Amino acid sequence: MSAPLVRLPGMLLDHRLWSGLPPREGVLDLPLRGSTLDEAVEAVLAAAPPRFALAGLSLGGVVAMALVARAPERVRRLVLLGCNGRAPTRAQRDGWDVLETRTRAGELTRITPDTLWPGLVAASRRDDPVLAELVAAMAADTGETAFLDQLGVQRSRVDLRPGLASYPGPATVVVGSADALCSLEMHVEIADALPAAELVVLPGVGHLAPLEAPDEVDALLHPGGG
């Protein structure tokens, strides 16, 4: 029997990120918990089975990278999608400050449709009303408290690339060729830092690969159909 699969969503996302994938047994969708990266890792380790496969997108991928650096023996296989192993830049920190100010002003439900949406999907999907509505709904349902915690996790990030050398297991690093948030270069760096990684580029796909290319992502999460 294959190991249980734990899936971690990105910022302002939830289990519906994976809703286009077929249902499978042994899959556990965990929300992002905690207000620092260390707390987020601890929350996953506490909720996950003793040994598991791990997949994370964006901020979920950041948590996954920190987790395999801390507890590599817990993770049988790793899949990272649309993520960045670098420490935050000044511009990113300034952007998170703006998002916090807007959230505290009661504007959470407008952040994704007004600001984030254009960078989340490939240009060819930006006018997809069903996809836009789903992503906006996930953001709104996250709630102010959880989103402010997620911003805390973002701010506590460090350069995670050196720690990846301690994870010896198989890894797949996935990037959409049209990802406007996390570049191909960032994913090459991550794959190079992992001892046993495969880099996969999804043509024409943006940041939200599970929603934009669910069949391709499902095959990567369950190689051999398992």
N, C-alpha and C positions, 0 to 999 in steps of 0.2 A: 504494500500500500504506500502511495506517495505521502510525503509529509503534508500536514495541514498548511494552507496558504493564508498568511495574514496580509491584508491590503490596507495601506494608509493613504488617505486622500491628501490633496493640497490645501492651501489656505482658502478659506471661504467655500470649501467643497465638502461633500459627505459621501456616504455609500452610493449615492446615485451617480457618482462619477463612473462607476463600473456597470451601470444599468443596461448598457448595450451588449454586455457579455452574457453568454448563456449561463444559467444557474448551474452550479456544481457543488457537490458535497465536499466538505472539508475546507470551506472558505470562510474566513473570519474577517469581517470588515470592522476595523477599529477607528474611532474618531481620534483626532489629535487632542491630547489632554496636557495640562501643565502650562506654566507661563515662562519656562526656560527650556532650552534644548535638553538639559540633563533631566528635568522633570518629565518631558515628553518621552524620552527614552525609557525612563523608569516605569511610566504608565504602560507602555507597550510590553515591556518585559514582565510586568505583573499580570497582564491580561492574556498573554499569549501562551500556547502550549510549551512544554519543555523544549521541544525541537520543532522548527517550522521553517517553511519557505517564506520569504518576505518580499513584498513589492510595495514601492512607494512612489508617488508622483509629486514633483515640485517640493513643497515643504515636507510632505510625507517622505519623499526621497532623502531630504536632508536628515530627518529623524532616522531613517533606515541606515544611512551612512554612519551616523553617530552610534547607532546601536551595534552594528557589526564591528566597529572599532572597540567597543566596550565589552561585548559578549559574543565573540565570533563563534563560540562553540554552540550557541543556541540556534544558529541560522544554517539551514542545509543548502539553501539556494537563494540568490539575491537578484531582484529585478528592479532597476532604477529607471524611472521615466521622467523626462523633462525636468532635470534638476541641475543644481549648481553646487559644486563642492568648495567654492572659494569663500573667504571671509567677506562680510558685507562691505560695500563701498559707501562713501559718504553720501552719494546720490541716493542709494537705496535707503539709508537711514533717514535722510530728509523726506523721502517719499512715504516711509512708514509713519513719520511724525504727522504728515498731512492727513494720512488715512485715520490716525488716531483722533486728530482734532475733528475731522468730519464725523467720525463715529460718535464721539462724545456730544456732538451737536445734533445728533439724531438723524444723520444722513446715511446710515449703514445701507439701507435698501437701494440707495442710488449709486453706491460706490462701483459695483460691478457694471451696471448698464452704462453709467456716465463716463467711467474712467478706465476700468480694467478690461472690459469686453474686447476691444479691438486687438489687444495683444494676446488674448487667450486662445484664439483659434486661427486657422489659416484664413487668408483673405477670402477664399472661395466659400467659406462657411459663415462669414460675418453677417450675412443677410438671412440666415436660417432662423426663423422665428421660434421654432420648437426648441432648438438647441439654446438660443439666447434666453428663452423663458426658463428652461431647466437650470441653467447656470445661475441666473439671477435668483431663482427660488432657493437654490442651495446656499447662496450667500446670505439671503434674508433669514433663512432658517438657522444659520449658524448662531445668530444672536450677538449682541454687543459684547457681553462678558467673554464669550469664547473667542471672538475675533480679537479683542484686546489681548487675551492670553496668547493667541497665535502671533500677534505682533511682538510680544515678549520673547517668544521662541525665535522669531526672525532676528531680533536684536542681539540675542545671545549666541548666535552662530559664530563659529570660528572656521579657519581653514581645515576642512575635514579630509583633504586628500592624503596627508601623511598617514593618518590612522587607517586608511583602507588597506595598507600593506599587511595588516595583521589578520585580514580575512582571507583564508585560503580556498574557500569554497567556490563553486561555479557562480558566475555573475553574468547578467545580461544588462547592458546599458543601452537605453532606447531613446532616440531623439527624432522628432519630426523635422523634416528638412525646412519646414516653414515656421518653426518655433521662434517667435519674436522675443521671448523672454530668456530662454536658456539656449545658448548657441551650440553649434556642433563642436566648437573648440572646447567648451566646458565639458562636454561629454567625452571627448577624446582624452582630456586630462583625467577624468574619473576612471575610464577604462584602462588607461595606462597605469594608474595607481593601484588597481586591483590585480592580484597575481594571476587570476584565471577568468578574465572577462572577455566577453564578446560584445562588440559595438554594432548596433542595428540602427540604420537610418530608414525612417518611414517617409517615402516621397510624398510631398504635398500635404503633409500633416503638420498641424500647429502644436501648441503647448498641451492641449487636452487630448492626447492620443487615445485614451480609452473611449472617449465619446466620438472622436473623429474617425477612428479606425479600429472599431471594437473587435472585428474578426482577427486582424493582425495581432492586436494586443493579447487576445485570448490565447492564440497559438504560442505566443512568447511566454505567457504565464504558465501554460500547461503543455510543455513540449511532449510530443508523443500522444497528446490527447488526455494525459493523466492529470 
